[in-house]
Amino acid sequence: MNIAIIGCGTMGMTHAHNLGKMPGVKVSGVADLIQKRADQAAEACGAVPYKDWEQMLEQVKPDTVAVCLPTYLHKSFVLKLAERGLHIICEKPAALTLEDAKAMEAACSKHGVRLFIGHVVRFFPNYRNAFDQVRSGKIGEAKMAHFKRHGSYPLGVSFWYRDRSKSGGVIMDLMIHDIDFACWLFGDVESVYASVTKPSLSMEYAQVTLKFSSGAIANLTGFWGYAGPFTTQFEISGKEGIIRFDSNQVQSLDLKVATGGDDQKVAVQVPSSPTLHDPYYDEVKHFIECIREGSEPIVSVADACRAVEIALACEHSAQTGQPVRMGGITS
């Protein structure tokens, strides 16, 4: 498969490194307005660097394009690429509004091309292991979860993350990972309640409570400006046990199952073994296989639209100080 990359920042470089070593894939071109970044990405995957993405498409004629641009540019580029008949792998979030996300979905459907949104957490072994354990009934019916995601304040070219009209803020850009995973785990969200600190140039902190139609509840924390290493944590509780994960611990997954007596409780540790490829490799490989086979992805465009809708509802709740009921989008 012939693939091109538009945008050679952090995610563009990640895809360049992964696609460059993926069997059956050729990265023919990479494009970025900053020539140095295009050159670095090209070196990583053996592609030709460009500053003009349209010139790149005309010359290398890819089958698929990875869109690794700032969020506010997603819609315009996806629509242009769909008109050219190209399949698209786009970074999350899909867009800054539900209307734009649905317009992207509609355009790709109209032109008969595939659209994939990179909600990569579903491909992280620890999260996937936890999902499988819950679905297997290992901890009984899961009814409560806590998710935390803390990182330094992102910069980006021209500090675009600091402009909420371009990034959407900490909920839309960072917490949306856990919003998507919680929905994958528990289903439709019934209502949300959120609080967000007043955004500054160095910190933005958000707390969200999601109530699901199933009766489950998830509490989410997102933090830009964390002084320590990038950290993710979760705790999923069921009637018969609890699953915990902390990225700062060597132990990757801790599953404690309730048994007949207190003296018979067993701790089952389910570590993720070292893997040859990172989750971003597995994610893109999965999307490429879906294109080749015509199969459905683990994360659908409808899932991505739902995550955007919930993130926006959280923002509205934070602004009004009131819970917000959802419209019931299902995937």
N, C-alpha and C positions, 0 to 999 in steps of 0.2 A: 504494500500500500504506500502510495506517495503522499506525504504529509508536509504541510508548511506550518510555521509558527508565527503569529503576529503578537508582538510584545515580548521583550527579552529581559524582563525584570526577574524577580525571584522565582515566580512560577514558570515563566518562559524558560529560564535556565534549567529548572527542575525537569521540565518536559524534554528539553533538548538532551540532557544527560541520559534520561531514561529511554527516549525514542531512538537515540543514537545507537543503543546496544540491543534493541528489540528485534528479534528475528522476523523477517518478512516485512519490515518497515523501512522506508527510506525517507529521511527528512531532506527534502530537496531545497528548501529555502527558509530563512528566518528573517523577520523584518522588525526594525525598531528605529524610531526617530533619532536615537542616540547611537551613532555608528559604533562606538566602542562596545556597547552591549550586544549589538547585532554580531559583531566580530567574535566576541567571546562565545555566544551561543552557537555560532556557525562552527567554531573550532571544536566545541563539545560534541557535535553530532555529525560533522562532515558535510554540512550544508553550505549553500552560497548565501552570504549576508546581503541584506538590502536595507535602504532607508525608506524606500517607497513600496508599500505593501501591494499596491495595485500592479506596479511593474513586476513585482515578484510573482504574483499570480499569473500574469500573462506569460511569463517566461518559463516557470517551472511546472505550471499546470497540475496542481495537486488534486487529489481526490478528497482530502479532508484537511481542515484547518483547525489548529488549536488557537483559541482566542484567549490570550493571557494579558488582557488590558485592564485598566481601572474600571470599576463597576459601571460608572456613568457612561462608558463607551460601549458597553455590551450590546445594547439593543441596536444601535446604528450599524455596527459591524456585522452582527448576526443577520440582519435583514439584507445587507449588501451581499454577504456571502451566500445566503439562501437563494437570492436571485441569480447567482452564478451557478447554481446547482451543486454546491459543495456541502459535504457533511461537516458538522461543526462540533468540536469539543470546547466548551466554554467554561471558564472558571466560575465559581460561586461568588456571591449570590447571582442568580440569573439576571436580575435587574433591580432597580431601586423602587419600582412600583409594580403592583400586580398587573396593571394594564399593560405595561411594557413587557413583562415576562410572558403574558398570554399572547401578545402580538408577535413575539419571537417564536413561540410555539406554533401559532397559526401560519406564519410565513414559511416556516420549515415544512409544515404539513402541505401547504399549497404548492410548494416547489418540489415536493417529493424527496426531501433530504432529511437526514437524521440530526437531531440536536441532543447533546448530552451535557449535563451541568455537573461540575466537579465537586459534589458533596463527598469528599474523600474519607470522612470519618467512618463510613460504612465499610471501608476497605482496610481499616486499621485492625490488626489481628486481635488486640485486646477487646475492642468494642464488638467485633464480630463474634468473638468467643462468648462474650457476655450475652449478646443477642441470642446465640444458639442455646446457651444454658437456660435462659429464661423461656424460650420457646419449647424446650424439651421438658419443661415442668420441674427442673431440678430444684428450684426454690419455691415451688408451688405457684400460685397466681401472684404475679408481681403487681404491687399496688402503689409503691412509692419509689421515687428516685431523686437523687441529687447529682447535678453535673456542675463542674467548675472548669473554667478555661481562663488561664492568666498568662499574659505576655507583655513584653515591653510595648511602648507606644509605637505603632508602625510609622514609618516615614514616607517612603514612596517618592517618586519624582515630583518636585514642586510641593511636597508635603500634602498631597491630595487627600490623604486619609483625614486630615484635620478639618477638611471642608465636608460637613455632613451632607451637603447637597450632592456630593460626589461619591462618598463612601457609605453613607447611611448611618455611620456611627458604630459603636461597639456591639450593639445588638444585631444589626443587619450584617456586619462584616465578620464578627468573631463568634458571637453566641449562636448564630444561625447554624453552625456545625452541630451544636447540641440540640437545637430545636428540631433539626431534621432527624437526628438519631432518636430523640425521645418519641417523635411521631412514628418512626419505623418500629419502635418497641411497643408503643401503647395505642396507636391509631389516631382517630380524629380528636382534635382539641375542641373542647366545649367553650372554655373561657380562659382569659389571661389576665394577670395582674402584674404590673411592673413598676420598678423604681429605678431611676438613673441619676447619677450625680450630674451636676452642672458641668458640661464638657469644658475642659481646659486644654492648654497646649501640651500637657504632660500626663494627664490621667482622665480616664472615663470608666466608670464602674456601674454595672447594672445587675439587678436582681429581678428574676421573673418567676412567677408561679404559673404553671400550666395545669389546668384541670381538663381531664379527658372524658369523653363520652362513656368510656368503660368504667369510670369511677377512679381511675388512677390519678395520682398527682405527681408532678415533677417540679422541683425547684432548681433553677439554673442561675449560675453566677458567671459574669463575663467581666474581665478586667484588663484594660489597656493601661500600662504604666507600672506594671509589676516589676519590682527591682531584682527579683530572682530569675532563675532559668524558666523557660516556657514550661508551664505546668498544666496538665489535665488530670482531673480526678472524677470518679463517679462512684456512686453507691446505689445499688438497686435492691430493694427489699421485697420479699415475698412472704407468704404465710408460713413457709417452711425453711427459710434461709435468707442469706444476704450475700451479695456479690460486691466486692470492693476493688477499686483500682486507683493507684496513685503513680503517675509517671515518674516521680522522684524516687520511688522505691525500686530496688532490683527485682523484687517479686512482681510479676506483671499482673496476675489475677489471683484473687483470694476468694474462694468459694467455701462458705461454711454452711453445712447442711444440718438441720435439726433432726435428731433421732429420738428413740424412745425414752432415754433417760439422760440426765445432765452429765453423768459420768461416761456416756457413750458417744458424745458429740465428736464428729469427725471433721477435720479440716482438709479439704481437697484443694490443692494448689494447681492451677492450670496456667502455667507460664507459656508465653508465646516464644517458641524457639527461634533462634536467629534465622533470618530469611535472606535469600540471595538478593531479592529486590525489595524496594520500599513500597509503601502503600500507594504512592502516586504512580509507580510503575504498574502495579496490579490494576489500578483504576483505569488507566489509559489502555492497557492491554485488553481489559474487559470491554471497554467502549469500542475498540477496534474489532474485536470478535463479534460484537453485536452488529456492526456494520456489515461485516463479511457474511454472517450467518442469517441476518435479518431477525435476530432474536431481541427480546426485551431486556433492558438494562436493570441492574439491581436498584438504581435510583432513576426514576422517570422524570420527565419534564413536569408532569403533574405534581410530583413530590416537591420539586424545586419551586414551583409556583405556590404550593401550600406553605413552604418554609418562608417565602417572601411575605405572604399574607399574614402569617402569624407574627413575624418580626415587626411588620407595620402595626399590627394590633397592639403589640407590646409597647411600641413607641407612643401610640395614642393613649394607652393606659398610663404611661409614665407622665405624659403631658397633662392629663386630666386628673390623675390621682384616683381613677375609678377602674374597676374591672371592665373588661370588654368581652362581649360574647362573640364567638366566631360564626362565620357563615356556613360552615360545614363542608368545605372542600374535601373531597376524598380522592385518593389516588387509585 
